[in-house]
Amino acid sequence: MNFVEPIRDKTTVQDIADYLKERNEKYYIMFLIGIYSGLRVSDILKLKIRDVKGKGEIKIREKKTGKEKIFPVNAELKKPLTAYCEKHKDYEYVVPSARAVNKAISREYAYKVIHEAGEAFGLDNLGTHTMRKTFGYHFYLQTKDIVLLMRIFNHSDEKKTLRYIGIEQTTINEAMRKFSYR
């Protein structure tokens, strides 16, 4: 899969969320969890309704690192997540597969959903990591706390984190646009 970018424009973030909600509410919820938690898609897809229903914070064991992660449910995520959970059984996956019984959609299908949503808005470099990168990008812009973001992402290097969320490229682009011999 190709290198993916965060969604830098807040209006586009909202537009894509609305687009996904119209397509299928489960994709909307997947997207919201991703942009409000910074979780990897592999961790989002293993969530069941019982893991998130009525919770003020969500505990998971990260698939990639094996580390336990606890994150608070953001107020903007809580309302749609609560409404979504009321329509589903506790044993169901948050993002269930339409084809397989009691399974979540695949990472590949999640990529396809996010990539197609991006294309609908003229963005061809979106994928599953876009949700995590979008969270990181906007979290950093709001807090300017790279150390805290590194801890959230379990990164060990500031430069790696800045590059991951696209801040490095944004800075380069802005500097190139302002560059002049006058």
C-alpha positions in Angstrom: 0.0 0.0 0.0 1.1 3.5 -0.7 2.3 6.2 1.7 -0.7 7.9 3.2 -1.2 11.4 4.6 -3.2 13.0 7.3 -6.3 15.0 6.4 -5.0 18.5 7.2 -8.1 20.5 6.6 -10.7 20.3 9.5 -13.6 20.9 7.2 -12.5 18.0 5.0 -12.3 15.8 8.1 -15.9 16.6 8.9 -17.0 16.1 5.2 -15.4 12.7 5.1 -17.0 11.7 8.4 -20.4 12.8 7.0 -19.7 10.9 3.7 -18.9 7.7 5.6 -22.0 8.1 7.8 -24.1 8.2 4.7 -22.3 5.2 3.2 -22.6 3.1 6.3 -22.7 4.1 10.0 -20.1 1.4 10.9 -17.5 3.1 8.7 -18.4 6.5 10.3 -17.8 5.0 13.7 -14.6 3.4 12.6 -13.4 6.8 11.3 -14.4 8.7 14.4 -12.7 6.2 16.7 -9.6 6.5 14.6 -9.5 10.4 14.5 -10.3 10.8 18.2 -8.1 8.0 19.6 -5.1 7.7 17.3 -5.5 3.9 17.4 -4.1 1.8 14.6 -6.8 0.3 12.4 -5.8 -3.2 13.5 -6.8 -2.2 17.1 -10.0 -0.5 16.0 -11.2 -3.6 14.1 -10.8 -5.9 17.0 -13.1 -3.8 19.2 -16.4 -5.3 20.1 -19.5 -3.4 21.3 -18.9 -4.6 24.9 -15.5 -3.0 24.8 -16.8 0.5 24.1 -20.5 0.5 25.2 -21.1 3.0 28.1 -17.4 3.4 28.7 -15.7 6.7 29.7 -12.4 5.2 28.7 -11.5 2.3 26.5 -8.8 -0.3 27.3 -7.1 -2.3 24.7 -3.9 -4.3 24.2 -2.2 -3.0 21.1 -1.8 -5.7 18.5 1.5 -4.3 17.2 3.3 -3.6 20.5 1.5 -5.9 22.9 1.2 -2.9 25.3 -1.9 -2.0 27.2 -3.4 1.3 26.1 -6.2 3.2 27.9 -7.7 6.2 26.2 -10.6 8.4 27.3 -13.7 8.6 25.0 -13.7 12.1 23.6 -17.0 14.0 24.1 -17.4 14.4 20.3 -17.0 10.6 19.9 -19.2 9.6 22.9 -22.6 10.7 21.6 -22.4 8.9 18.2 -20.7 5.9 19.7 -23.4 5.6 22.4 -26.2 5.8 19.8 -24.4 3.2 17.6 -23.9 0.8 20.5 -27.6 0.9 21.4 -28.4 -0.7 18.0 -26.0 -3.6 18.4 -25.4 -6.7 20.6 -22.5 -6.7 23.0 -20.8 -9.6 21.3 -20.8 -7.9 17.9 -17.7 -6.3 16.4 -17.9 -2.5 16.2 -17.1 -2.7 12.5 -18.7 -6.0 11.5 -18.2 -7.8 8.2 -21.2 -8.1 6.0 -20.0 -11.4 4.6 -18.5 -13.4 7.6 -20.5 -14.2 10.7 -19.1 -12.6 13.9 -16.0 -11.1 12.3 -14.8 -7.6 11.6 -14.1 -6.2 8.2 -10.5 -6.8 7.1 -7.7 -4.2 7.2 -7.7 -4.3 3.4 -11.4 -3.5 3.2 -11.0 -0.7 5.7 -8.2 0.7 3.5 -10.6 0.5 0.5 -13.3 2.4 2.4 -11.0 5.2 3.6 -9.2 5.4 0.2 -12.5 5.7 -1.7 -13.8 8.4 0.7 -10.6 10.3 0.1 -11.0 10.0 -3.7 -14.6 11.4 -3.4 -13.0 14.6 -2.0 -10.1 14.7 -4.4 -7.5 13.2 -2.0 -5.8 10.1 -3.5 -3.3 9.5 -0.7 -5.7 8.3 2.1 -5.6 4.9 3.7 -6.1 3.3 7.1 -3.2 5.1 8.7 -4.8 8.4 7.7 -7.1 8.2 10.7 -4.1 7.9 13.1 -2.1 10.5 11.3 -5.0 12.9 11.2 -5.4 12.5 15.0 -1.7 13.1 15.5 -1.5 16.1 13.1 -4.4 18.0 14.7 -3.4 17.0 18.2 0.0 18.4 17.7 -1.3 21.6 16.1 -3.6 22.2 19.1 -1.2 21.2 21.8 2.3 21.7 20.3 3.2 18.8 22.8 5.3 16.4 20.7 6.5 14.5 23.8 2.9 13.7 24.8 2.0 12.7 21.2 5.1 10.5 21.1 3.8 8.7 24.3 0.3 8.3 22.8 1.8 6.8 19.7 4.5 4.8 21.5 7.2 6.4 19.4 10.7 6.9 20.7 11.9 9.8 18.5 10.4 13.3 18.0 11.6 13.4 14.4 9.9 10.1 13.6 6.6 11.4 15.1 6.7 14.7 13.3 7.5 13.0 10.0 4.7 10.4 10.6 2.0 13.0 11.1 3.2 15.0 8.1 4.4 18.1 10.0 7.9 17.8 8.5 6.4 17.9 5.0 4.0 20.7 5.8 7.0 22.8 7.1 9.0 22.1 4.0 6.1 23.0 1.8 5.4 26.3 3.6 9.1 27.2 3.5 9.4 26.5 -0.2 6.3 28.6 -0.9 7.8 31.6 1.0 11.2 31.2 -0.5 12.3 34.2 -2.6 15.4 36.0 -3.9 13.8 39.4 -3.3 
